[in-house]
Amino acid sequence: MKNAHLLKFTAFNKKNENAPFYTKRQVFRACILSTVLYSCEGWCTNNIDKSIRKIYMTCIRSLLGVRISTDVDLCLHEIMMPSIEVLVHETQRKYYMNVVNNVDKHPLLCRIMEMGRNSQLPSGHITKCKAMKHIDKVIATNNKQCISQDMANRRDRIAQTTKTKSMLYKLWCPTLAVHDVYTTRKYFPEHWRIAWTRFRLGSTNLPCEKGRWNDRNNTKCLCNGTQTETHILLDCAERITHIESVQELFSNEDQRHTMKQIFDTLKKFEKV
Ligand SMILES: [Zn+2]
């Protein structure tokens, strides 16, 4: 059922390609998060259904405009979103803490919870049912910082990993700070923003990128040299950019100009 929302959201993004990023993000929050997480207070298990995680990640990738195989940690860090597991945990925590603090308002639920804590086995033993074990764990932990902790852990993971894409990401953005583009309401032409995000997250169609997973013999650049992401920005004879360092392109200064440069660079070099 929830798959239908994923299809609607990808169709929305396709049809409204030039809608500002913050509009797409609002649509994602209002239409996708609310439906995917609908009634998640009752999911009394530690393992969330795989299909829910898949829908969540596919929507985030569609929102960013990157390939579906782009690294999960990088996508979530780029847009500063927690994992779906933590979102569900936080929704459950808020709900059950509200129930615990307002017992008078939820007499039936409290009675059911009490029965779950003292359920009788066929052997006559009194035990706590699985659902109540989960709920009691959520209430006992009552971790208000779980979302910020999850994001900080992800940031540490990216800082320590040596995966190719993460190393490239750290080259563009050594401080791993979240960019203004995703947090403010400034408008940038969306086709520039998507090209710029694709470049940041290593989701381009450059010959050197394709060579990593497909055509290993065809990684030559327009200048006949060996192509890398930094080569087309700094060293290539055919380059469009005139910059001192790559970090300049991803800093918070003069974003319109730098996005346009990345867009033009990809347009030129992806054609090969
Ligand atoms: Zn070149």
Residues whose N, C-alpha, C, O or C-beta is under 5 A from the ligand:
A	BS01	ZN	C221 L222 C223 G225 C236 A237
